[in-house]
Amino acid sequence: MRPATLADEPILRDLIARSIRELGADDYTPAQIEAALLGAFGVDTALIRDQTYFVIESEAGEIVGCGGWSKRKTLFGSDTRESRDDSYLDPAVDAARVRAFFIDSRHARRGLGRMLLDRCETEAAHAGFTEFALMATLPGKRLYEVCGYVGDQPLEHPLPGGLSITFVPMTKRR
């Protein structure tokens, strides 16, 4: 595991698309996935610049997982998502944001997501955060529940083309 760099961005875009297309196929329609890839899913370079986004590489050097945390108010979405708020959170009152976890389907269910989550929670805690918040995809919700996150009511996030996608807001206290 290492911090992501801006040079990783093209590989991350491909990994994110492959991951949600393959691992999200049981929960979302192809049309929802493609529409979500236009902004709801994708690379957020603010996380990379903040050095709070990580990649996991295989022994062959292939990036097979990614995920991060943020000290900024934006809860989810890529650089192209319209409603972004890059102002800083206050660790004394705000929850750190757990962001953009995607695993290559060939490497799924091997503990990579949990490794990333542990790293993010540990770093956020060192930055003073005692609570974590995220917007889970339906396939991601299962991982987060096992790791102690509690879900709120699912919500429908609007997508281009009149579509929507179901997300679940989740939180955890350390």
N, C-alpha and C positions, 0 to 999 in steps of 0.2 A: 504494500500500500504506500502511496506517495501523494503529495499534493498535486492536483491537476495544474497544467500550465495552459496558457492561451494557445500554444502550438497543438495541444490535444483536441481543440475544439472540433475540427472536422471528424475525428474518430469518435468523439463523444456524441455528436449529432447522429452519426450512423448507429452507434450502440443504443442510444435512447430509442430511435425509431424501430430497430430490430427487436429490442426488449419488449416494448409495449405491443408491437404487432404480434409477437409470438406468445408472450406471457399474459397479455391482456385479452387475447382472442376469446376466451370463455366468458368474459365479463362485459366486453364492449363490442359493438359492431365495427366492421372495417371502416365504415363512413365516420363513426365517432372518433376512431383512432386517428384517421387521416386529418380530420378537422382539428382535433386536439393537438396534433403535431405542428399546427400553424401558430401556436402561442402558449397553450396550456402546458404542453410538454416541450422540453428543449433545454438548451444550454443557457445558463444565466452567468455571463462572464463576470458579474460583480462578485459572485462567490469565488471564482478563480482568482480574481485580483485581490480579494480579501484573504486568500490562502486558506479558505474554509471548505474547499471542495476537493474530494479525494478520488483517486482511481486505484483500482486493484488490477495488477498485471499478472498474467499467467507466467509460468516458467519460461515460455517462449517469448515473453515481452509483449503479448497482446493485451490490450485493455479489455477486461471482462466484467468490470463493475464500476459504478460511480455513485457518489452521493456526498452530501455535505450538510453544513449547518450555516445559519446566518445570524448576524447581529443587526440585520436590517429588517424593516417592517414588512417587506413583500413576503407573502406566505408561500406562493408557488408561481410557476410560470417562467418562460424563457425571456430573453432580451426583447423579443418582439411583442410580449404581452403588454397591452395598453395601460392597464391600471397598476402601475408599479409605484412603490414608495421606498426609495433607497435611504430614507432617513434612518438613523440609528435607534435601536431599542435601548431601554434602560433595564439592565439586568435586575435591578432592585424591584421592579414592578412588572416587567414584560417577560414573556416566554421566548427563549431562543427558537428560531425557525429551523426545523429539520427539512431538508430540501432535496428534491430531484434524485431519488434513489432508483437506479436501473441496473439490472444484472443481465448479462448475456444468457439466453435461455439454455445454452449448452453447459453453463456453470451454475444454474439455478439450484436452489435447495442444498447448497453445500456450506452454508454458514457465512457467505460473503456479505449478504445484507446485514446480518447481525454484527459482523466485524466492523463494517462501515458505521453502523449505528452506535456501537460502543465507542468508537473513536470520536464521533461527532458529539455525543453526550459528554464524554470526558473533557474534550476541549472547551465546549460551551460552559461546563461547570467551572473549569479553570478561569474562564472569563467572567465568572460571577453569576451565571444563570442557574436557577434552581428548578425551573420549569421549561418544558419543551412543547412546542406546538407544531403540527404539520397538517397538510391536506392530503389525505391518503387516496390513492387510486384503489379500486376494489381489489385487485390482486395484492397490492401492497398492504392493505388493511390487515390481512392475515398475519404477516410478519410483525407489524407494529403491535397487534393485540398480544402475541406471544411474548413480546418484549416489554409488556406492562403499560402500553398506551390504552387510553379509554376513549372510545368514539362518542361523538355527538350525533345528532340527527343527520343522515345523508342529505346532501344538497345537490341540486342540478346546476351545473355551471354552463352558461350559454357558450355555444361554439358558432363559428361561421356556418352559413347555409341553413340557419334555423334549427340546427341540432343542439343537443346538450349532452353532458356527460356527468355521471354520478361520481361525486367525491365524498369523502367522510372526514370532517374535521376531527382531529384527535389530539389529546394532550397527555402529558406525563409529568409528575413531580419527582424530583430526585431525592 
